[in-house]
Amino acid sequence: MLKVTVTDYTFPDLSIEEPIITAAGGTLVGAQARTAQEVIASTADADVVITQFAPLNAEAIAAMKKARVIIRYGIGVDNVDLDAAKLKGIPVCNIPDYCINEVADHTLAFILALTRQVVENALPIRNGDWKLGVNPAVMGALADMTVGVVAFGRIGREVVKRLLAFGCNVLVYDAFCPPDAIAKAGAKAATLDEIVKQSDVLTLHCPSTPETRGFINRNRFAQMKKGVLLVNTSRGDLIITDDLVEALRSGQVGAAALDVTSPEPPPVDSLLRDFSQVIINAHIASAGLKSGPRLRRSAAEHAARALRGDKPINVVNGI
C-alpha cells in the first residue's frame, strides 16, 4: 500500500484523515517529528507527506525517495523549503480557504479590544478596583479612525468587509492587487508608505516571504503615527520583535495584539510579556468548531488525490 506520513500534528488523533486515506488505497502513519532528522526518518519512504509545523528543509526534502506531494496543514508554508521541493519535482500544496472567517473575526476582535482597551479596563476589576484602567483619551471609535490593511487576499478582503460596517476609513496595500479591485470592495488603495504613515490601526495579512520578513521594523515604526495600534494574525516574523518592544516603550506603538510572535512561542523572559497593552494569543486565530475538521479533511483529500494519481491543486511552488 502507498504510504501517507503526517510529520506532526496538534490534534488528538488522525481519525478524520484515516478513512479518507484508506478509501484511496493508502496507509496512514502519524509521526511527531520536531527536527529535520526526525522528519527524514519519518518521510524518506513516504509517497505523500502531510506536515503541520515540522521543519521540511532542503536536507529533509532531498532525502524523500518517493514523495509525490507535500501538503501543509494551513495557509502558510514557511516551514517548507519551496525551492528545494521544486528542485526535487515535488509539488507543495496548502489549504488556502479553511479558516477565512475565523481569522477575519479574530482580527476584528483584536482591533476592537485595542481601540476600546477591553483588556486593560478589565484588569483593575480583577484586582478589586471599580475604575477605568486607562486614560479615556486612548479609547477611540473606529468611525473616527483610519485602518490600514496590509495584503488583500482572502482574509484581508473579509477583514475589510467587516471594517467598513464600522464606518472607518480603510486603506489597503497589496503589491499584486489592482487598485480598482480594492476600490470596488469599498476601500482605498494606498502605497505601503502611505498606509504606515496614515493609519491609526495597522493590521497585517501577508505571508512570510523573503520580501516581508522583518518589514515592520525600527524604520517603519518611526514612520507611524504616535500611538498606532498594531495587529498581527499572519506570521510573527513580519515584525522585528526587539524593535516592537522599543516602540512600545517609547509610546510610538500604543498597543499591539499578536496571534503570532517571533520566536513562537515567546520565551518566558520575553519583554513583550511586560506590557499590559499587549495581547498575545497562542496562534489560535484559525481555530474553530468547523475550521479544524475542514482543514484536516482538505489535507486528507489532497493526499487522496495524489494516491489516485490525480493532478494536485493549490500548488504554491510553481510545479
C-alpha beads as a LAMMPS data file, in Angstrom:
LAMMPS data file: protein, C-alpha beads

319 atoms
318 bonds

1 atom types
1 bond types

-500.0 500.0 xlo xhi
-500.0 500.0 ylo yhi
-500.0 500.0 zlo zhi

Masses

1 110.0

Atoms # bond

1 1 1 0.000 0.000 0.000
2 1 1 1.059 3.577 -0.621
3 1 1 2.212 5.372 2.500
4 1 1 0.989 8.756 3.733
5 1 1 3.103 10.196 6.545
6 1 1 1.926 13.029 8.777
7 1 1 5.133 14.537 10.117
8 1 1 3.467 16.197 13.119
9 1 1 0.056 17.262 14.351
10 1 1 -1.543 19.010 17.312
11 1 1 -4.860 17.147 17.039
12 1 1 -5.812 14.395 19.477
13 1 1 -5.617 11.779 16.714
14 1 1 -5.876 11.287 12.942
15 1 1 -9.385 9.859 12.931
16 1 1 -10.640 12.340 10.331
17 1 1 -7.769 11.695 7.935
18 1 1 -7.527 7.921 8.205
19 1 1 -10.781 6.837 6.483
20 1 1 -10.143 9.211 3.597
21 1 1 -6.617 7.873 3.088
22 1 1 -7.694 4.254 3.470
23 1 1 -10.509 4.665 0.929
24 1 1 -7.935 5.924 -1.579
25 1 1 -5.775 2.853 -1.088
26 1 1 -3.209 4.283 1.280
27 1 1 -1.974 3.602 4.767
28 1 1 -1.611 6.475 7.223
29 1 1 1.376 6.848 9.544
30 1 1 1.461 9.574 12.172
31 1 1 4.784 10.834 13.486
32 1 1 5.609 13.687 15.821
33 1 1 8.804 14.900 14.183
34 1 1 10.267 18.063 15.681
35 1 1 13.679 18.198 13.978
36 1 1 14.887 17.838 10.403
37 1 1 16.497 14.490 11.269
38 1 1 13.229 13.205 12.671
39 1 1 11.484 14.398 9.523
40 1 1 13.988 12.476 7.391
41 1 1 13.448 9.316 9.401
42 1 1 9.675 9.526 9.059
43 1 1 9.326 10.650 5.438
44 1 1 12.166 9.088 3.444
45 1 1 9.919 6.289 2.147
46 1 1 6.589 8.183 2.173
47 1 1 4.532 8.501 -1.010
48 1 1 2.700 11.531 0.379
49 1 1 3.825 13.879 3.155
50 1 1 1.436 15.973 5.241
51 1 1 3.046 18.464 7.616
52 1 1 1.979 20.977 10.217
53 1 1 4.939 22.703 11.881
54 1 1 7.876 20.291 11.414
55 1 1 10.874 21.752 9.530
56 1 1 10.937 20.420 5.975
57 1 1 14.275 21.899 4.980
58 1 1 16.387 21.165 1.911
59 1 1 18.105 18.200 3.575
60 1 1 14.830 16.597 4.616
61 1 1 13.285 17.096 1.186
62 1 1 16.365 15.762 -0.597
63 1 1 16.045 12.556 1.441
64 1 1 12.495 11.914 0.220
65 1 1 12.728 8.991 -2.214
66 1 1 9.106 8.587 -3.266
67 1 1 7.124 11.689 -2.308
68 1 1 4.505 12.681 -4.869
69 1 1 3.346 15.752 -2.978
70 1 1 3.880 17.691 0.259
71 1 1 0.721 19.055 1.880
72 1 1 0.721 21.728 4.589
73 1 1 -1.980 21.822 7.227
74 1 1 -2.711 25.525 6.822
75 1 1 -2.349 28.548 4.574
76 1 1 1.275 29.500 5.185
77 1 1 4.057 27.206 4.003
78 1 1 7.063 28.847 5.632
79 1 1 8.202 25.612 7.323
80 1 1 8.734 24.029 3.878
81 1 1 11.692 24.829 1.629
82 1 1 9.706 25.529 -1.535
83 1 1 12.760 25.855 -3.766
84 1 1 14.175 22.514 -2.599
85 1 1 10.830 20.842 -3.243
86 1 1 10.631 22.385 -6.714
87 1 1 14.172 21.231 -7.496
88 1 1 13.150 17.745 -6.409
89 1 1 9.996 17.946 -8.536
90 1 1 7.633 17.694 -5.560
91 1 1 4.540 19.923 -5.608
92 1 1 3.793 21.687 -2.310
93 1 1 0.102 22.323 -1.606
94 1 1 -1.591 24.410 1.055
95 1 1 -5.159 24.703 2.336
96 1 1 -5.951 28.327 1.481
97 1 1 -9.607 28.584 2.431
98 1 1 -10.333 26.665 5.624
99 1 1 -10.324 29.480 8.217
100 1 1 -11.061 32.726 6.406
101 1 1 -13.987 33.823 8.584
102 1 1 -12.336 32.674 11.810
103 1 1 -9.172 34.720 11.230
104 1 1 -11.123 37.737 9.971
105 1 1 -13.340 37.620 13.070
106 1 1 -10.308 37.242 15.334
107 1 1 -8.671 40.225 13.671
108 1 1 -11.748 42.354 14.270
109 1 1 -11.892 41.167 17.887
110 1 1 -8.280 42.259 18.323
111 1 1 -8.930 45.640 16.722
112 1 1 -11.939 46.329 18.937
113 1 1 -10.078 45.120 22.016
114 1 1 -7.314 47.642 21.289
115 1 1 -9.456 50.604 20.290
116 1 1 -11.722 50.156 23.316
117 1 1 -8.906 48.982 25.628
118 1 1 -11.003 45.984 26.687
119 1 1 -8.229 44.030 28.397
120 1 1 -6.636 46.936 30.245
121 1 1 -10.024 48.061 31.514
122 1 1 -10.759 44.546 32.769
123 1 1 -7.538 44.216 34.784
124 1 1 -8.448 46.635 37.630
125 1 1 -11.774 44.859 38.135
126 1 1 -9.963 41.572 38.676
127 1 1 -7.899 43.321 41.335
128 1 1 -10.995 44.637 43.121
129 1 1 -10.911 48.192 41.743
130 1 1 -14.026 49.544 40.019
131 1 1 -12.448 52.110 37.724
132 1 1 -11.099 52.861 34.289
133 1 1 -7.854 51.070 33.640
134 1 1 -6.569 53.611 31.122
135 1 1 -6.811 57.272 30.276
136 1 1 -10.096 57.705 28.339
137 1 1 -8.137 59.681 25.739
138 1 1 -6.689 56.442 24.358
139 1 1 -10.134 54.878 23.860
140 1 1 -11.308 55.651 20.360
141 1 1 -14.147 54.778 17.995
142 1 1 -13.421 53.047 14.712
143 1 1 -15.639 55.513 12.866
144 1 1 -13.061 58.210 13.673
145 1 1 -10.055 56.147 12.605
146 1 1 -8.042 55.154 9.574
147 1 1 -7.304 51.433 9.466
148 1 1 -4.525 50.150 7.238
149 1 1 -4.826 46.605 5.924
150 1 1 -1.633 45.091 4.557
151 1 1 -2.474 42.482 1.890
152 1 1 -5.798 41.902 0.190
153 1 1 -6.015 38.145 -0.071
154 1 1 -8.927 36.032 1.124
155 1 1 -8.531 37.059 4.766
156 1 1 -7.678 40.696 4.060
157 1 1 -10.829 41.047 1.961
158 1 1 -13.008 39.681 4.746
159 1 1 -11.356 41.990 7.270
160 1 1 -12.064 44.970 5.036
161 1 1 -15.691 43.895 4.666
162 1 1 -16.079 43.817 8.439
163 1 1 -14.293 47.121 8.998
164 1 1 -16.422 49.030 6.531
165 1 1 -19.509 48.299 8.630
166 1 1 -17.946 50.390 11.426
167 1 1 -17.596 53.456 9.207
168 1 1 -13.830 53.776 9.398
169 1 1 -11.533 54.944 6.616
170 1 1 -9.951 51.769 5.241
171 1 1 -6.660 51.863 3.335
172 1 1 -5.315 48.729 1.642
173 1 1 -1.832 47.930 0.411
174 1 1 -1.313 44.933 -1.841
175 1 1 1.503 44.873 -4.382
176 1 1 -0.313 42.307 -6.517
177 1 1 -3.900 43.582 -6.453
178 1 1 -5.187 46.182 -8.929
179 1 1 -6.323 49.404 -7.220
180 1 1 -9.729 49.185 -8.904
181 1 1 -10.397 45.819 -7.228
182 1 1 -9.683 47.420 -3.857
183 1 1 -11.905 50.398 -4.683
184 1 1 -14.682 48.074 -5.789
185 1 1 -14.576 46.480 -2.344
186 1 1 -15.166 49.872 -0.742
187 1 1 -11.621 50.618 0.466
188 1 1 -8.863 52.885 -0.833
189 1 1 -5.693 51.572 -2.430
190 1 1 -2.510 53.015 -0.946
191 1 1 1.218 52.511 -1.031
192 1 1 2.944 50.829 1.891
193 1 1 4.485 54.150 2.911
194 1 1 1.065 55.843 2.851
195 1 1 -0.523 53.128 4.972
196 1 1 2.296 53.149 7.503
197 1 1 2.176 56.933 7.869
198 1 1 -1.593 57.456 7.885
199 1 1 -3.043 54.521 9.837
200 1 1 -4.338 54.727 13.389
201 1 1 -4.621 50.939 13.309
202 1 1 -2.395 48.698 11.197
203 1 1 -3.326 45.046 10.607
204 1 1 -1.104 42.541 8.793
205 1 1 -2.394 39.787 6.499
206 1 1 0.551 38.876 4.280
207 1 1 2.576 35.648 4.120
208 1 1 6.104 35.245 5.403
209 1 1 8.412 35.646 2.403
210 1 1 11.948 36.981 1.896
211 1 1 10.342 40.323 0.999
212 1 1 8.050 40.570 4.026
213 1 1 10.129 39.086 6.847
214 1 1 11.044 41.865 9.227
215 1 1 9.441 44.598 7.136
216 1 1 7.779 46.028 10.246
217 1 1 10.944 47.264 11.889
218 1 1 12.509 50.273 13.600
219 1 1 12.419 52.376 10.431
220 1 1 8.761 51.557 9.779
221 1 1 7.782 52.260 13.378
222 1 1 9.436 55.690 13.107
223 1 1 7.152 56.470 10.151
224 1 1 3.967 55.544 12.000
225 1 1 1.619 57.830 13.892
226 1 1 2.460 58.201 17.555
227 1 1 0.364 55.670 19.486
228 1 1 -0.512 53.486 16.486
229 1 1 -2.303 50.213 17.237
230 1 1 -0.719 47.112 15.657
231 1 1 -2.462 43.800 14.921
232 1 1 -0.806 40.674 13.527
233 1 1 -2.737 37.479 12.776
234 1 1 -0.483 36.347 9.932
235 1 1 3.139 35.442 10.716
236 1 1 5.293 36.509 13.647
237 1 1 8.466 37.144 11.664
238 1 1 6.871 40.011 9.757
239 1 1 7.731 42.119 12.814
240 1 1 11.177 42.593 14.363
241 1 1 10.299 41.817 17.984
242 1 1 13.080 43.887 19.574
243 1 1 12.023 46.891 17.515
244 1 1 8.405 46.434 18.592
245 1 1 9.480 46.345 22.248
246 1 1 11.403 49.580 21.726
247 1 1 8.393 51.191 20.033
248 1 1 6.076 50.109 22.867
249 1 1 8.454 51.535 25.457
250 1 1 8.606 54.896 23.713
251 1 1 4.848 55.021 23.115
252 1 1 5.325 55.104 19.357
253 1 1 3.166 51.968 19.345
254 1 1 0.264 52.484 21.722
255 1 1 -0.803 48.845 21.900
256 1 1 -0.478 45.588 19.999
257 1 1 -2.485 42.408 19.562
258 1 1 -0.488 39.426 18.337
259 1 1 -1.761 35.979 17.469
260 1 1 1.752 35.175 16.222
261 1 1 5.186 36.111 17.501
262 1 1 8.852 35.709 16.625
263 1 1 10.027 33.442 18.078
264 1 1 6.922 31.367 18.693
265 1 1 6.100 30.800 21.444
266 1 1 7.723 33.851 23.007
267 1 1 10.305 32.947 25.653
268 1 1 9.271 33.131 29.296
269 1 1 11.511 36.182 29.692
270 1 1 10.224 37.899 26.547
271 1 1 9.851 41.618 27.158
272 1 1 6.577 41.560 25.232
273 1 1 5.033 39.951 28.305
274 1 1 5.798 43.064 30.363
275 1 1 3.343 45.359 28.577
276 1 1 -0.252 45.370 29.805
277 1 1 -1.308 46.917 26.494
278 1 1 -0.065 43.910 24.529
279 1 1 -2.422 40.993 23.873
280 1 1 -0.748 37.721 22.871
281 1 1 -2.651 34.640 21.762
282 1 1 -1.152 31.213 21.074
283 1 1 -1.554 31.246 17.259
284 1 1 -5.226 30.354 17.584
285 1 1 -6.965 32.790 15.210
286 1 1 -7.699 29.946 12.784
287 1 1 -9.265 27.746 15.455
288 1 1 -12.961 26.998 15.394
289 1 1 -15.639 24.358 15.631
290 1 1 -15.715 23.944 11.852
291 1 1 -12.326 25.180 10.685
292 1 1 -10.243 22.419 12.315
293 1 1 -12.159 19.491 10.822
294 1 1 -12.355 21.337 7.489
295 1 1 -8.564 21.726 7.459
296 1 1 -7.951 18.076 8.219
297 1 1 -10.446 16.780 5.668
298 1 1 -8.991 19.032 2.990
299 1 1 -5.438 17.874 3.677
300 1 1 -6.513 14.233 3.574
301 1 1 -8.422 14.806 0.331
302 1 1 -5.300 16.363 -1.183
303 1 1 -3.403 13.236 -0.178
304 1 1 -6.102 11.006 -1.639
305 1 1 -5.827 12.823 -4.966
306 1 1 -2.124 12.102 -5.043
307 1 1 -2.667 8.441 -4.177
308 1 1 -5.110 8.137 -7.085
309 1 1 -2.682 9.843 -9.446
310 1 1 -4.823 12.958 -9.882
311 1 1 -3.267 16.369 -10.523
312 1 1 -2.608 18.247 -7.258
313 1 1 -4.435 21.506 -6.559
314 1 1 -3.424 24.630 -4.600
315 1 1 0.220 24.161 -5.585
316 1 1 2.345 27.011 -4.206
317 1 1 5.837 26.242 -5.533
318 1 1 5.270 26.610 -9.252
319 1 1 5.169 22.959 -10.307

Bonds

1 1 1 2
2 1 2 3
3 1 3 4
4 1 4 5
5 1 5 6
6 1 6 7
7 1 7 8
8 1 8 9
9 1 9 10
10 1 10 11
11 1 11 12
12 1 12 13
13 1 13 14
14 1 14 15
15 1 15 16
16 1 16 17
17 1 17 18
18 1 18 19
19 1 19 20
20 1 20 21
21 1 21 22
22 1 22 23
23 1 23 24
24 1 24 25
25 1 25 26
26 1 26 27
27 1 27 28
28 1 28 29
29 1 29 30
30 1 30 31
31 1 31 32
32 1 32 33
33 1 33 34
34 1 34 35
35 1 35 36
36 1 36 37
37 1 37 38
38 1 38 39
39 1 39 40
40 1 40 41
41 1 41 42
42 1 42 43
43 1 43 44
44 1 44 45
45 1 45 46
46 1 46 47
47 1 47 48
48 1 48 49
49 1 49 50
50 1 50 51
51 1 51 52
52 1 52 53
53 1 53 54
54 1 54 55
55 1 55 56
56 1 56 57
57 1 57 58
58 1 58 59
59 1 59 60
60 1 60 61
61 1 61 62
62 1 62 63
63 1 63 64
64 1 64 65
65 1 65 66
66 1 66 67
67 1 67 68
68 1 68 69
69 1 69 70
70 1 70 71
71 1 71 72
72 1 72 73
73 1 73 74
74 1 74 75
75 1 75 76
76 1 76 77
77 1 77 78
78 1 78 79
79 1 79 80
80 1 80 81
81 1 81 82
82 1 82 83
83 1 83 84
84 1 84 85
85 1 85 86
86 1 86 87
87 1 87 88
88 1 88 89
89 1 89 90
90 1 90 91
91 1 91 92
92 1 92 93
93 1 93 94
94 1 94 95
95 1 95 96
96 1 96 97
97 1 97 98
98 1 98 99
99 1 99 100
100 1 100 101
101 1 101 102
102 1 102 103
103 1 103 104
104 1 104 105
105 1 105 106
106 1 106 107
107 1 107 108
108 1 108 109
109 1 109 110
110 1 110 111
111 1 111 112
112 1 112 113
113 1 113 114
114 1 114 115
115 1 115 116
116 1 116 117
117 1 117 118
118 1 118 119
119 1 119 120
120 1 120 121
121 1 121 122
122 1 122 123
123 1 123 124
124 1 124 125
125 1 125 126
126 1 126 127
127 1 127 128
128 1 128 129
129 1 129 130
130 1 130 131
131 1 131 132
132 1 132 133
133 1 133 134
134 1 134 135
135 1 135 136
136 1 136 137
137 1 137 138
138 1 138 139
139 1 139 140
140 1 140 141
141 1 141 142
142 1 142 143
143 1 143 144
144 1 144 145
145 1 145 146
146 1 146 147
147 1 147 148
148 1 148 149
149 1 149 150
150 1 150 151
151 1 151 152
152 1 152 153
153 1 153 154
154 1 154 155
155 1 155 156
156 1 156 157
157 1 157 158
158 1 158 159
159 1 159 160
160 1 160 161
161 1 161 162
162 1 162 163
163 1 163 164
164 1 164 165
165 1 165 166
166 1 166 167
167 1 167 168
168 1 168 169
169 1 169 170
170 1 170 171
171 1 171 172
172 1 172 173
173 1 173 174
174 1 174 175
175 1 175 176
176 1 176 177
177 1 177 178
178 1 178 179
179 1 179 180
180 1 180 181
181 1 181 182
182 1 182 183
183 1 183 184
184 1 184 185
185 1 185 186
186 1 186 187
187 1 187 188
188 1 188 189
189 1 189 190
190 1 190 191
191 1 191 192
192 1 192 193
193 1 193 194
194 1 194 195
195 1 195 196
196 1 196 197
197 1 197 198
198 1 198 199
199 1 199 200
200 1 200 201
201 1 201 202
202 1 202 203
203 1 203 204
204 1 204 205
205 1 205 206
206 1 206 207
207 1 207 208
208 1 208 209
209 1 209 210
210 1 210 211
211 1 211 212
212 1 212 213
213 1 213 214
214 1 214 215
215 1 215 216
216 1 216 217
217 1 217 218
218 1 218 219
219 1 219 220
220 1 220 221
221 1 221 222
222 1 222 223
223 1 223 224
224 1 224 225
225 1 225 226
226 1 226 227
227 1 227 228
228 1 228 229
229 1 229 230
230 1 230 231
231 1 231 232
232 1 232 233
233 1 233 234
234 1 234 235
235 1 235 236
236 1 236 237
237 1 237 238
238 1 238 239
239 1 239 240
240 1 240 241
241 1 241 242
242 1 242 243
243 1 243 244
244 1 244 245
245 1 245 246
246 1 246 247
247 1 247 248
248 1 248 249
249 1 249 250
250 1 250 251
251 1 251 252
252 1 252 253
253 1 253 254
254 1 254 255
255 1 255 256
256 1 256 257
257 1 257 258
258 1 258 259
259 1 259 260
260 1 260 261
261 1 261 262
262 1 262 263
263 1 263 264
264 1 264 265
265 1 265 266
266 1 266 267
267 1 267 268
268 1 268 269
269 1 269 270
270 1 270 271
271 1 271 272
272 1 272 273
273 1 273 274
274 1 274 275
275 1 275 276
276 1 276 277
277 1 277 278
278 1 278 279
279 1 279 280
280 1 280 281
281 1 281 282
282 1 282 283
283 1 283 284
284 1 284 285
285 1 285 286
286 1 286 287
287 1 287 288
288 1 288 289
289 1 289 290
290 1 290 291
291 1 291 292
292 1 292 293
293 1 293 294
294 1 294 295
295 1 295 296
296 1 296 297
297 1 297 298
298 1 298 299
299 1 299 300
300 1 300 301
301 1 301 302
302 1 302 303
303 1 303 304
304 1 304 305
305 1 305 306
306 1 306 307
307 1 307 308
308 1 308 309
309 1 309 310
310 1 310 311
311 1 311 312
312 1 312 313
313 1 313 314
314 1 314 315
315 1 315 316
316 1 316 317
317 1 317 318
318 1 318 319
